[in-house]
Amino acid sequence: MSAEIPEPSQRRYISDPAQYWGGIEDAIARAGLDAPVLALDLGALEHNITDLRRRASGVPIRVASKSVRIRSVLADVLSREGYAGVLAFDVAEARWLASSSSVSDVLLGYPSARRQAIAELLSDEIALERVTLLIDDVAQLDLIDSVAAPDRRRPLRVAIDLDASLRALGGLLHLGVRRSPVHGLDQIRQLAQQITDRGGFNLVGVMSYEAQVAGVGNGAPGKTLMNTAVRAMQTISMTELRHRRGKAIAAVREYADLEFVNAGGTGSLEETAKDAAVTDIAVGSGLLGGHLFDTYRHFQPAPALSFGLDVVRRPSPDYATCLGGGWVASGPPGEDRLPKPVWPEGLRYVPTESAGEVQTPLQGDVTNLRVGSRVWFRHTKSGEVSEHADRVALIARDSSGGAEVVDVVPTYRGEGKCFL
């Protein structure tokens, strides 16, 4: 992995917390928006859009909707140079997004067994042209055929999910996520042949997600030995994957004329872009800048999205309790999956309660907090916050740093959508 340290300009959004977080607080207060409230700083978002494009080195970026879940933001990002297509997380979501004029290419990032959603997709002429389902098992093809036989529908676009994990010691060592069973060359060749030999499916792409590189921090403060080991693992993993993926794509092309090869994630942009077999790279969380990415050495996104909760009780002089707050990110349970209180400074969780579903007590510098005060948090990844709020306040700043709410837009939840 690159040893490049983030430029100082990449940290300017947190160099003056009083101006940054205080500006958001003042703007939201003037707009009179109740908590829980999401705030998206447009300048920070713009920084992330530009920096991700730089890191991708000309390889198109496919936006992972799971990490955004704000349709207007997805449309805005897709209108920018260097961004094309969506990586969706659910069939119904993919069909919904494909109904928009701004989204003409949707790849499902996960297989689905939702029969009703698949049936609705198969009956939607526009979606059939724009949506590609992900496949890693013939059983998934059988399920689709049981919903509508090939002679009763148009061919369905599908892509193969190639496992990108690092395996060693005869499979005893597995570094990465448990996704596709398709790992070796013979496996992907066999599946490609099975797809192309049966009617009702068009094999148009391949996807592979190197989570052990894209989703694992390699610059955690105070953990030098661990960071060194992680970077070594990531270098070995990417070398192995580039070699294996190149052969796998060549094998699939013997059976189908592929339109795309998707790979990567926010944390692996530079390395994934070096793979000649890859045609687009998936990015989601890096757009909104969750605090998970504070532990990466080679880049640091601006904290574009934050959320505010109200203090509703003071149990004692040493504690202040917010309403709500248990907006926990996916992954192994741990402190790094919790939202991070950032403003006012000096706040921390109570170990016996932490971030709760209906209340979150805080300790530390609580002297100036009173009932009605607002505390601002950074989310860990991105998508989890949009599942808890129905709208997002868009914040713009003037040349002096003054902040103002310029629009309020709905999340997926605000549009009445709940896919997962």
C-alpha positions as CSV (number, residue, x, y, z in Angstrom):
1,M,0.0,0.0,0.0
2,S,1.1,3.6,-0.5
3,A,3.0,5.2,2.3
4,E,1.8,8.7,1.3
5,I,0.5,10.7,4.3
6,P,-2.6,12.9,3.8
7,E,-1.9,16.4,2.7
8,P,-2.5,19.1,5.4
9,S,-5.4,20.4,3.1
10,Q,-7.2,17.1,3.6
11,R,-7.4,17.9,7.3
12,R,-8.6,21.5,7.1
13,Y,-12.1,20.5,7.9
14,I,-11.2,19.5,11.4
15,S,-8.3,21.9,12.1
16,D,-10.7,24.4,13.6
17,P,-13.5,22.4,15.3
18,A,-15.2,25.5,16.7
19,Q,-15.6,27.0,13.2
20,Y,-16.5,23.7,11.5
21,W,-18.9,22.0,14.0
22,G,-19.9,25.3,15.6
23,G,-20.9,26.6,12.1
24,I,-23.0,23.6,11.5
25,E,-24.7,23.9,14.9
26,D,-25.5,27.6,14.3
27,A,-26.8,27.0,10.8
28,I,-29.1,24.2,12.0
29,A,-30.3,26.3,14.9
30,R,-31.2,29.2,12.6
31,A,-33.1,26.8,10.4
32,G,-35.1,25.6,13.4
33,L,-34.6,21.9,12.6
34,D,-35.5,19.4,15.3
35,A,-33.2,16.5,16.3
36,P,-32.3,13.9,15.3
37,V,-31.0,15.9,12.4
38,L,-28.4,15.1,9.7
39,A,-26.2,17.8,8.3
40,L,-24.2,17.4,5.1
41,D,-21.5,20.0,4.5
42,L,-21.4,20.6,0.8
43,G,-17.8,21.9,0.8
44,A,-16.6,18.8,2.6
45,L,-18.6,16.6,0.2
46,E,-17.1,18.4,-2.8
47,H,-13.6,17.8,-1.4
48,N,-14.3,14.1,-1.1
49,I,-15.8,13.8,-4.6
50,T,-12.6,15.5,-6.0
51,D,-10.2,13.5,-3.9
52,L,-11.7,10.1,-4.6
53,R,-11.6,10.9,-8.3
54,R,-7.9,11.8,-7.9
55,R,-7.2,8.6,-6.1
56,A,-8.9,6.5,-8.8
57,S,-6.5,7.7,-11.5
58,G,-9.0,7.9,-14.3
59,V,-10.8,4.6,-13.5
60,P,-14.6,5.3,-13.3
61,I,-16.1,5.2,-9.9
62,R,-19.4,3.3,-9.2
63,V,-21.3,4.8,-6.3
64,A,-22.2,2.3,-3.5
65,S,-25.8,3.4,-2.6
66,K,-25.7,1.4,0.7
67,S,-23.3,4.0,2.1
68,V,-25.3,7.1,1.0
69,R,-29.1,6.3,0.9
70,I,-29.9,9.9,-0.2
71,R,-31.2,9.8,-3.7
72,S,-30.5,13.5,-4.5
73,V,-26.9,13.1,-3.4
74,L,-26.5,10.0,-5.5
75,A,-27.8,11.9,-8.5
76,D,-25.4,14.8,-7.8
77,V,-22.4,12.6,-7.6
78,L,-23.3,10.6,-10.7
79,S,-23.5,13.9,-12.7
80,R,-19.8,14.5,-12.0
81,E,-16.9,13.6,-14.2
82,G,-15.3,10.3,-13.3
83,Y,-18.5,8.8,-11.7
84,A,-20.7,6.3,-13.5
85,G,-23.2,3.7,-12.3
86,V,-24.5,2.6,-8.9
87,L,-23.7,-0.4,-6.8
88,A,-27.0,-1.2,-5.1
89,F,-27.8,-3.4,-2.1
90,D,-31.3,-4.7,-2.8
91,V,-33.4,-5.7,-5.9
92,A,-36.3,-3.4,-5.0
93,E,-33.9,-0.5,-4.4
94,A,-32.1,-1.1,-7.8
95,R,-35.4,-1.1,-9.6
96,W,-36.5,2.1,-7.8
97,L,-33.2,3.8,-8.7
98,A,-33.3,2.7,-12.3
99,S,-36.6,4.5,-12.7
100,S,-34.7,7.8,-12.3
101,S,-33.3,9.5,-15.4
102,S,-30.0,10.0,-13.5
103,V,-29.4,6.3,-13.0
104,S,-29.0,4.1,-16.1
105,D,-26.6,1.5,-14.8
106,V,-27.2,-0.4,-11.5
107,L,-25.2,-3.4,-10.3
108,L,-26.5,-5.4,-7.4
109,G,-23.7,-5.9,-4.9
110,Y,-25.4,-8.9,-3.3
111,P,-27.5,-11.9,-4.5
112,S,-31.2,-11.9,-3.6
113,A,-33.8,-14.5,-2.9
114,R,-36.7,-12.0,-2.7
115,R,-39.2,-13.5,-5.1
116,Q,-41.6,-10.6,-5.2
117,A,-38.9,-8.1,-5.8
118,I,-37.4,-10.3,-8.5
119,A,-40.8,-10.7,-10.2
120,E,-41.4,-6.9,-10.2
121,L,-37.9,-6.4,-11.7
122,L,-38.7,-9.0,-14.4
123,S,-41.9,-7.2,-15.4
124,D,-40.2,-3.8,-15.6
125,E,-38.8,-3.1,-19.1
126,I,-36.7,-0.1,-18.2
127,A,-35.2,-1.8,-15.1
128,L,-34.3,-4.9,-17.2
129,E,-32.2,-2.7,-19.4
130,R,-30.4,-1.0,-16.5
131,V,-30.1,-3.5,-13.6
132,T,-27.6,-6.3,-13.3
133,L,-28.1,-9.0,-10.7
134,L,-25.2,-10.6,-8.9
135,I,-24.7,-14.4,-9.1
136,D,-22.3,-16.8,-7.4
137,D,-24.3,-20.0,-7.5
138,V,-26.4,-21.9,-10.0
139,A,-29.1,-22.2,-7.3
140,Q,-29.6,-18.4,-7.6
141,L,-30.4,-18.9,-11.3
142,D,-32.8,-21.7,-10.5
143,L,-34.6,-19.4,-8.0
144,I,-35.0,-16.7,-10.7
145,D,-36.3,-19.3,-13.2
146,S,-38.8,-20.5,-10.6
147,V,-40.2,-16.9,-10.4
148,A,-40.5,-16.6,-14.2
149,A,-39.3,-19.3,-16.6
150,P,-36.9,-18.1,-19.4
151,D,-39.6,-18.5,-22.1
152,R,-41.9,-16.1,-20.1
153,R,-39.5,-13.2,-19.7
154,R,-36.8,-11.2,-21.3
155,P,-33.2,-12.3,-20.6
156,L,-31.9,-10.9,-17.3
157,R,-28.5,-9.2,-17.0
158,V,-26.2,-11.0,-14.4
159,A,-22.7,-10.6,-13.1
160,I,-20.5,-13.2,-11.3
161,D,-19.2,-12.4,-7.8
162,L,-15.5,-13.5,-7.7
163,D,-14.3,-14.0,-4.1
164,A,-11.5,-11.5,-3.5
165,S,-10.3,-12.8,-0.1
166,L,-6.8,-13.9,0.6
167,R,-6.6,-17.6,1.3
168,A,-3.5,-19.5,2.4
169,L,-2.4,-22.7,4.1
170,G,-4.9,-24.8,2.2
171,G,-7.8,-22.6,3.2
172,L,-7.0,-22.5,6.9
173,L,-6.1,-18.8,6.6
174,H,-8.9,-16.6,5.3
175,L,-8.5,-12.8,5.2
176,G,-11.5,-10.9,3.9
177,V,-15.3,-11.2,4.1
178,R,-17.3,-14.4,3.5
179,R,-18.9,-13.6,0.2
180,S,-18.8,-15.7,-2.9
181,P,-17.8,-19.4,-3.1
182,V,-16.3,-18.7,-6.5
183,H,-12.6,-18.2,-5.8
184,G,-10.5,-20.3,-8.2
185,L,-10.1,-20.2,-11.9
186,D,-11.9,-23.5,-12.5
187,Q,-14.9,-22.4,-10.4
188,I,-15.4,-19.1,-12.3
189,R,-15.0,-20.8,-15.6
190,Q,-17.5,-23.5,-14.7
191,L,-20.1,-20.9,-13.5
192,A,-19.6,-18.7,-16.6
193,Q,-20.3,-21.7,-18.8
194,Q,-23.4,-22.7,-16.8
195,I,-24.8,-19.2,-17.1
196,T,-24.2,-18.9,-20.9
197,D,-25.4,-22.4,-21.7
198,R,-28.9,-21.9,-20.2
199,G,-31.4,-19.5,-21.6
200,G,-32.8,-16.4,-19.9
201,F,-29.5,-14.8,-18.7
202,N,-26.9,-12.5,-20.2
203,L,-23.6,-12.6,-18.5
204,V,-22.3,-9.0,-18.7
205,G,-19.9,-8.4,-15.8
206,V,-17.8,-9.6,-12.9
207,M,-17.5,-8.1,-9.4
208,S,-15.0,-8.7,-6.6
209,Y,-14.6,-6.8,-3.3
210,E,-11.3,-6.8,-1.6
211,A,-12.6,-6.0,1.9
212,Q,-9.4,-6.8,3.6
213,V,-7.8,-3.9,1.8
214,A,-10.7,-1.5,1.2
215,G,-12.2,-1.9,4.7
216,V,-9.3,-2.3,7.1
217,G,-7.5,0.7,8.5
218,N,-3.7,0.7,8.2
219,G,-2.8,3.8,10.2
220,A,-4.5,3.5,13.5
221,P,-3.0,5.9,16.1
222,G,-0.6,4.3,18.5
223,K,-0.7,0.9,16.8
224,T,2.6,0.9,14.9
225,L,3.2,-2.9,14.8
226,M,-0.4,-3.7,13.9
227,N,-0.4,-1.0,11.1
228,T,2.8,-2.5,9.7
229,A,1.3,-6.0,9.7
230,V,-1.9,-4.7,8.0
231,R,-0.1,-2.9,5.3
232,A,2.1,-6.0,4.6
233,M,-1.0,-8.1,4.4
234,Q,-2.7,-5.7,2.1
235,T,0.3,-5.5,-0.3
236,I,0.4,-9.4,-0.4
237,S,-3.3,-9.6,-0.9
238,M,-3.5,-7.1,-3.8
239,T,-0.6,-8.7,-5.6
240,E,-2.2,-12.1,-5.3
241,L,-5.6,-10.8,-6.3
242,R,-4.4,-8.9,-9.4
243,H,-2.8,-12.0,-10.7
244,R,-5.8,-14.2,-10.0
245,R,-8.4,-11.7,-11.1
246,G,-6.6,-11.1,-14.4
247,K,-6.7,-14.8,-15.2
248,A,-10.3,-15.1,-14.0
249,I,-11.5,-12.3,-16.3
250,A,-9.7,-13.7,-19.2
251,A,-11.4,-17.1,-18.6
252,V,-14.9,-15.5,-18.4
253,R,-14.3,-13.6,-21.6
254,E,-14.1,-17.0,-23.4
255,Y,-17.8,-17.3,-22.7
256,A,-19.1,-13.8,-22.7
257,D,-18.3,-10.3,-23.9
258,L,-18.1,-8.5,-20.6
259,E,-19.3,-4.9,-20.2
260,F,-17.6,-4.2,-16.9
261,V,-15.4,-5.6,-14.1
262,N,-16.2,-3.9,-10.8
263,A,-13.9,-4.1,-7.8
264,G,-12.5,-2.2,-4.8
265,G,-13.8,0.2,-2.3
266,T,-13.0,3.5,-0.6
267,G,-9.9,2.2,1.2
268,S,-8.3,0.5,-1.9
269,L,-8.8,3.0,-4.7
270,E,-5.2,3.5,-5.5
271,E,-4.3,-0.2,-5.5
272,T,-7.4,-1.4,-7.3
273,A,-6.9,1.3,-10.0
274,K,-3.6,-0.5,-10.9
275,D,-5.4,-3.6,-11.9
276,A,-5.7,-3.6,-15.7
277,A,-8.6,-6.0,-15.5
278,V,-10.8,-3.6,-13.6
279,T,-13.1,-1.2,-15.4
280,D,-14.8,0.6,-12.5
281,I,-14.3,0.9,-8.7
282,A,-17.0,1.0,-6.1
283,V,-16.9,3.8,-3.6
284,G,-19.5,4.8,-1.0
285,S,-18.5,5.7,2.6
286,G,-15.6,7.9,1.4
287,L,-18.1,10.4,0.0
288,L,-19.6,11.2,3.4
289,G,-16.4,10.6,5.4
290,G,-17.3,8.4,8.4
291,H,-14.8,8.3,11.3
292,L,-13.8,4.7,10.4
293,F,-11.5,6.2,7.8
294,D,-9.6,8.2,10.3
295,T,-7.5,5.0,10.8
296,Y,-6.2,5.0,7.2
297,R,-2.7,6.2,6.5
298,H,-2.8,6.9,2.8
299,F,-5.9,9.1,2.7
300,Q,-8.4,11.0,4.9
301,P,-11.8,12.1,3.8
302,A,-13.4,15.2,5.1
303,P,-16.2,14.6,7.7
304,A,-19.0,15.7,5.4
305,L,-21.9,14.1,7.2
306,S,-22.8,14.5,10.9
307,F,-25.8,14.2,13.1
308,G,-27.1,16.1,16.0
309,L,-29.0,14.9,19.1
310,D,-30.7,16.8,21.8
311,V,-29.7,16.7,25.5
312,V,-33.0,15.9,27.3
313,R,-31.9,15.2,30.8
314,R,-29.1,15.9,33.3
315,P,-29.0,12.9,35.7
316,S,-26.3,14.6,37.7
317,P,-23.7,17.3,37.3
318,D,-21.3,14.8,35.7
319,Y,-23.7,13.5,33.0
320,A,-25.8,14.7,30.1
321,T,-28.2,12.4,28.4
322,C,-29.2,12.7,24.7
323,L,-32.3,11.2,23.2
324,G,-31.5,8.4,20.8
325,G,-28.0,7.7,19.4
326,G,-27.6,4.0,19.0
327,W,-26.8,4.3,15.3
328,V,-24.3,1.5,15.2
329,A,-22.4,0.5,12.0
330,S,-22.2,-3.0,10.7
331,G,-19.2,-5.2,11.5
332,P,-17.7,-6.9,14.6
333,P,-19.2,-5.2,17.7
334,G,-16.7,-2.8,19.2
335,E,-16.1,0.9,20.0
336,D,-15.1,1.6,16.4
337,R,-18.7,0.8,15.3
338,L,-20.2,3.5,17.5
339,P,-20.9,7.1,16.5
340,K,-18.2,9.5,17.7
341,P,-19.3,12.6,19.8
342,V,-17.3,15.5,18.3
343,W,-19.0,18.7,19.4
344,P,-18.9,20.1,22.0
345,E,-15.4,18.7,22.5
346,G,-14.4,16.5,25.5
347,L,-17.5,14.2,25.6
348,R,-17.3,10.4,25.9
349,Y,-19.7,7.5,26.4
350,V,-20.6,6.0,29.7
351,P,-19.1,2.4,29.5
352,T,-22.1,0.7,31.1
353,E,-24.6,2.2,28.6
354,S,-22.7,3.4,25.5
355,A,-24.8,4.6,22.5
356,G,-28.4,3.5,23.3
357,E,-31.4,3.0,21.1
358,V,-33.5,5.6,23.0
359,Q,-31.0,7.4,25.2
360,T,-27.2,8.0,25.2
361,P,-25.7,9.4,28.4
362,L,-22.4,11.2,28.0
363,Q,-19.7,12.2,30.5
364,G,-16.7,14.4,30.3
365,D,-16.9,18.1,29.7
366,V,-20.7,18.5,30.2
367,T,-20.6,21.7,32.3
368,N,-22.2,23.9,29.6
369,L,-24.7,21.3,28.4
370,R,-28.3,21.9,29.5
371,V,-31.7,20.5,28.5
372,G,-32.2,21.5,24.9
373,S,-28.5,21.7,24.0
374,R,-27.4,19.8,20.9
375,V,-24.5,17.3,20.7
376,W,-23.0,16.5,17.3
377,F,-21.7,13.0,16.3
378,R,-19.8,11.5,13.4
379,H,-21.1,8.2,12.1
380,T,-18.7,5.2,11.6
381,K,-19.5,4.3,8.0
382,S,-22.3,6.1,6.3
383,G,-25.5,4.3,5.4
384,E,-26.6,3.7,9.0
385,V,-27.5,7.3,9.7
386,S,-30.0,7.6,6.8
387,E,-31.9,4.7,8.3
388,H,-32.6,6.7,11.4
389,A,-33.6,10.1,9.9
390,D,-35.9,11.2,7.2
391,R,-34.1,14.3,5.9
392,V,-30.7,15.9,5.5
393,A,-29.9,19.6,5.9
394,L,-27.4,20.7,3.2
395,I,-24.9,23.2,4.5
396,A,-23.0,25.7,2.4
397,R,-20.3,28.1,3.6
398,D,-19.3,31.5,2.5
399,S,-15.7,32.7,2.0
400,S,-15.3,33.5,5.7
401,G,-16.5,30.0,6.7
402,G,-20.0,31.1,7.8
403,A,-22.5,28.2,7.4
404,E,-26.1,28.3,6.2
405,V,-28.7,25.6,5.5
406,V,-29.4,26.0,1.7
407,D,-31.8,23.0,1.3
408,V,-33.3,20.1,3.1
409,V,-33.6,16.8,1.2
410,P,-35.1,13.4,2.0
411,T,-33.2,10.2,2.8
412,Y,-34.5,6.9,1.5
413,R,-36.5,6.8,4.8
414,G,-37.9,10.2,4.1
415,E,-39.1,9.0,0.7
416,G,-40.9,6.1,2.4
417,K,-38.4,3.4,1.4
418,C,-37.0,0.7,3.7
419,F,-35.2,-2.0,1.7
420,L,-33.1,-3.7,4.4
